[in-house]
């Protein structure tokens, strides 16, 4: 059985924060005597001295300083509990899940998530990074509230957000880079290509990209591909925005292909089950649309 109440801790925190009973009484719209009585009762119940009074000024004791910090956390947790109940009552989801294609720009994703955090009513967020068919699978399985995908499966609608530009890159010392002439497509087909796995559980008829090389190493993400390229081995199609520093510093270089090859990957927002999307999911979808449009 608890000896104290939230109201007592709220009063104690107010007195400590505002530096006295009179100031706290004005903030809480309570009488000076009621606050004094509440704090005295709190100290009696705890058996410790939390503060001392000198004229109109109060001073926290060492244990009082500790209790003030703990009380602030306690009151914040209580407010969060009440906000959670209010959120559920108003229909806000307790969790929103999204799958985001790996070539979606990380800085833009961070801006979306930061804006959502400011308005999201304590809704938890579950985010998965997916590649190509992994995004398609997330749409088809309808296990995510929102999906950022380069491919919109048949039977679904999406909002175009942006395009990600991908180019073939290799180490600056790779023969495909140092060649004194333009590289023919046939030469690429005979060279080692580093490929990013889409990690889909089933093979889906949704190919994007150039996969004609007979020699292929498949890795799990773009950063693994980067490490291999930096060792001087292979070439890989990579999103320009993720590797601008490597290109600028000369660690990686664009292949000089005869046909000036590049890929434009369209990224769209798909809501697999619109009828199940609540206000938190709708807020997140609106933020993706708004901030992507501003970026463009």
Secondary structure, 3 states (H helix, E strand, C coil): CCCCCHHHHHHHHHHHHHCCHHHHHHHHCCCHHHHHHHHHHHHHHHCCCCEEEECCEEEECHHHHHHHHHHHHHHHHHHHHHHHHHHHHCCCCCEEEEEEECCCCHHHHHHHHHHHHHHCCCCEEEEEEECCHHHHHHHHHCCCCEEEECCCCCCCCEEEEEEEEEEEEEECCCHHHHCCCCECHHHHHCCCEEEECCCCCCCCCCCCCCCCCCCEEEECCHHHHHHHHHCCCCEEEEEHHHCHHHHHHCCEEECCECCCCCEEEEEEEECCCHHHCCHHHHHHHHHHHHHHHHHC
